[in-house]
Amino acid sequence: MTETTQFRVLDFDCPTRASTVERALASTDGVDDVAVHYATGRVEITYDPTVADACTFETTIEKQGYTPRPA
């Protein structure tokens, strides 16, 4: 069973940095799929809730230097 969560990241300043966040999230245990939309600042993550949770993703985004907000 998977779940999907979304965040807004308001401080993306270029597509390359959005890709960095996407790669970091994709390498997180339990993540099945990640879609980062640079133009809208939206991040959508499909994941296994028995392995990861929204706090894990917030921390991963913050470690990349960005501030996530619930979408």
C-alpha positions in Angstrom: 0.0 0.0 0.0 1.3 3.4 -0.9 0.4 7.0 0.1 1.0 10.3 -1.6 1.9 13.6 0.0 2.5 17.0 -1.5 4.6 20.0 -0.4 5.2 23.5 -1.8 8.7 24.7 -2.0 8.6 28.4 -2.5 12.3 29.2 -2.8 13.4 27.2 -5.8 15.5 29.5 -7.9 16.3 27.3 -10.9 15.4 23.9 -12.4 18.8 22.4 -11.6 18.2 22.9 -7.9 14.7 21.4 -8.2 16.4 18.3 -9.8 18.7 18.1 -6.8 15.7 17.9 -4.4 14.1 15.4 -6.7 17.2 13.1 -6.6 17.5 13.4 -2.8 13.9 12.5 -2.3 14.0 9.6 -4.8 17.0 8.1 -3.0 15.1 8.1 0.3 14.1 4.6 1.6 10.4 3.9 1.0 9.9 6.4 -1.8 8.3 4.9 -4.9 7.9 8.0 -7.1 8.8 11.7 -6.9 7.6 14.6 -9.1 9.1 18.0 -8.6 7.4 20.8 -10.6 9.9 23.7 -10.6 7.4 26.3 -12.1 4.8 25.7 -9.5 7.1 24.8 -6.6 5.1 21.6 -6.0 6.6 18.3 -4.9 4.6 15.1 -5.0 5.9 12.0 -3.3 4.4 8.5 -3.5 5.8 6.3 -0.7 5.4 3.3 1.5 4.1 4.6 4.9 5.6 1.7 6.8 9.1 2.9 5.8 8.9 6.7 5.5 6.6 9.6 6.5 6.1 13.3 5.7 8.6 14.4 8.4 11.3 12.4 6.6 10.6 14.2 3.4 10.5 17.6 5.1 13.9 16.9 6.6 15.3 15.8 3.2 14.1 19.0 1.5 15.5 21.1 4.3 18.9 19.4 4.0 18.9 20.6 0.4 18.5 24.1 1.6 14.8 24.7 1.0 11.8 25.3 3.1 8.9 22.8 2.5 5.3 23.8 3.3 2.3 21.4 3.2 0.5 21.8 -0.1 
